[in-house]
Amino acid sequence: MIIEARNLSKKVIFNNEEIIILDDINLNVSASSSLAVIGPSGSGKSTLLGILAGLDSPTSGEIFINKNPLHSLSEEARAKVRKDSVAFVFQNFELLSGLTALENVMLPLELKSNKGAKEIAINYLEKVDMQNRLMHYPQQLSGGEQQRVAIARAFACEAEVLFCDEPTGNLDSNNSDLIADLIFGAFRESSSALIIVTHDETLANRCDQKIELLDGKIL
């Protein structure tokens, strides 16, 4: 298994009251498989994604990425696991405005000291049909084009786990369908595990597994 979550819980104290955000979550995701996490706003989806990706820590329970025990690692050690094993596609694209499309895709590769960063970045931008926008900055691109660049950046890293947080949330229906096709097309060519948090039932139904959260519990 690439992702293993055992009895994950997340609790916070607000106004002297304990609030349970996640309650006894168990799940497994293997290489080359996909999982959709659905549920209404406030159900705990984003918190679960953050814990699975090592961006947040559970109050109790265990979470492993490729056997790395994120729940017991320091923030520095978790950051290394994220750099080595994880990539993201966000609802708001999260492209750096001062970098071109090509430079945005190259950046995480360069941080990994990949000497073929430019060639790899161009290859993945071609896969998402952005070869004519290499030198454009994010503000010169439409929302759908920015998300294509974000997908190229994520898959170019060849990470063991790809997390998508509402990847079609800011797009119209035509662009949503296109982005879904691009995500799953690239996914089928990779060996990554894919975890998608979404409100989009059509997108969720394309995954191998689907779980629904309500009040922090898996239904």
TALINKA-V299177 format. One record per backbone hydrogen bond with DSSP energy under -1.0 kcal/mol. CO is the residue of the C=O (numbers start at 0). NH is the residue of the N-H. If there is no record, write none. Layout:
co->[CO CO]
nh->[NH NH]
This chain:
co->[1 2 3 4 5 7 8 8 9 9 11 13 16 18 21 24 26 28 28 29 32 33 34 35 36 37 39 42 43 44 45 46 47 48 49 49 50 59 61 62 63 64 67 67 68 69 73 74 75 76 77 78 79 80 81 84 86 88 89 91 95 99 100 101 102 105 106 108 109 113 115 116 117 118 119 120 121 122 123 124 125 129 132 133 135 136 137 141 142 143 144 145 146 147 148 149 150 151 154 159 160 161 162 163 165 167 171 172 173 174 175 176 177 178 179 180 181 182 183 186 192 193 194 195 196 199 200 202 203 208 210 211 213 215 216]
nh->[65 28 63 26 61 24 58 59 20 21 18 16 13 11 9 7 4 1 2 32 193 208 195 210 197 212 42 215 47 48 49 50 51 52 54 55 53 8 5 69 3 67 64 69 71 72 77 78 79 80 81 82 83 84 85 160 162 164 92 93 98 103 104 105 106 109 110 113 112 116 119 120 121 122 123 124 125 126 127 129 128 132 135 101 100 139 140 145 146 147 148 149 150 151 152 153 154 155 157 192 86 194 88 196 168 170 175 176 177 178 179 180 181 182 183 184 185 186 187 189 161 34 163 36 165 203 204 205 206 35 37 218 216 22 213]
